[in-house]
Every structure is written in structure tokens, then in C-alpha cells.
Amino acid sequence: MGESLTVRSFCLAIAAVAAAGAAASTASSGAESRGSFVVTLRGTIEQSASYKRERLQGECAYVVSGRWNNKLELHSQKPTKLVVTTRSGRLRFSPAAIVAVSGKLTTRGAVVAKAPGCETVASNCAQRTEKFRGGRTAITSRRRGVLILGRLRHRQLRPPCGTAESLGGVRADLDLAPSRITAASLFGATHPRIVVSGSYQSEEDLEPPEADRGTLVTRVSWSLDITRVSP
């Protein structure tokens, strides 16, 4: 589509509530470890755009200016229980999903078309908030030391105005922000609880044919609270 994408920042972070103990070496060895955990998720997915587009209508040379913002805030309605197995430092989750995710989606935006000597046309999308329940996201570790959440199922950021639907090449979702996790942090910690987090931010320049000029900003952040429990 000709757009240029600049990644402003990309953060892979893991914050452990307590440092790993001496058992960490066992967790990273070839021996298999297995444990039960409860996890709770909290995060924010946000995307905003501002753009200009020229449009000729009869004798009127309109300049169309648009802007919109979507912000989805999500959290676990209740903890999800997972069984985690590790061999040679690789992690496998069962079930491979975090369920019972709820939250709210807030959208707002406006489009204004102006031309000298012609009528101004405006379309305002009043801010609205939609709550949701029953969402879910996959949790996987396809590569050693890397944790990935999947796209939030049954819920996505939707532009409030039809003119914004085709803008940009980045679809905002949780899978944009992988994080770091190790077998040692789960099975070798002296404290049963750790917190894993991921974040992503990018700024994309919008270009023809989508817009004559403009910017699309995407931000994703999440944290996962993981606590070891008795089977």
C-alpha cells in the first residue's frame, strides 16, 4: 500500500516479584517439570489516526480532515487455571488459552470536509463505550524464552467512522507485543507469583491512495499475573 512504518519503541519485559532460587538450574535442564498455575490478564489496545484527503466534487475542491481513536481496556473477569509443562526450557500450556476476559471499548472521531465558497460538510462520531464479556486469547511459547498472546477473540477495535476503516496496515491486537518468560522464572522461583508484561508502539505514515497525508498510531500493553497453585 506504499505506507511507511516506523516502530517508535518495542519492549519485551518480565518483572519477577521474587528472584529465582537455586532450583532454576533444574528447570532449565532436560528434566520435565509440570505445575498448575492461575493467571489473570490486564491490558490496553489503542489505535488513533489523523489524516487529510483531497476530493473534487463538482466545482468544489474539498479538503477532508479526519481523526478517530479506539481504546480497548481488558481484564480477566476471573482467573484462568493452566497446567504448564517444561522440557529443556520449552514451555507448553494446557489449555492454551486465557478465558473469561471482559472490558470496554471506547471510540470517538470526526470528519470535516471544507472547500472555498462551498458548503462545509461535517460528520461527528460521538464518543461511545461498549462493554463486553466472555473474550479469550491464546497463550503460547513457540520459541524458548518467548511468550505470545493471541488476538482477542470475538472483539476487535473498530473505527467509529466508515472513512477510517481502510486506513493503515497495522491491526492493533495483543499479538503485537510478545514478552519474555523462562522455565526458571516459573519453576525455580522461591515465591510462587511472577508478573510478565509486554508492550508495543508504532507510528505509521499514511499515504495515497488511503490518504494524501496522515498518521496512524498503535499502542498495545498488557500484564499477566501468574501464581503457582496446588494441583
Secondary structure, 3 states (H helix, E strand, C coil): CCCEEEEEEEEEEEEECCCECCCHHHHCCCCCEEEEEEEEEEEEEEEEEEEEEEEEECCEEEEEEEEEEEEEEEEECCCEEEEEEEECCEEEEECCEEEEEEEEEEEEEEEEEECCCCCCEEEEEEEEEEEEEEEEEEEECCCCCEEEECCCECCCCCCCCHHHCCCCCCCCCHHHCCEECCHHHHHCECCCEEEEEEEEEEEEEECCCCCCEEEEEEEEEEEEEEEEECC
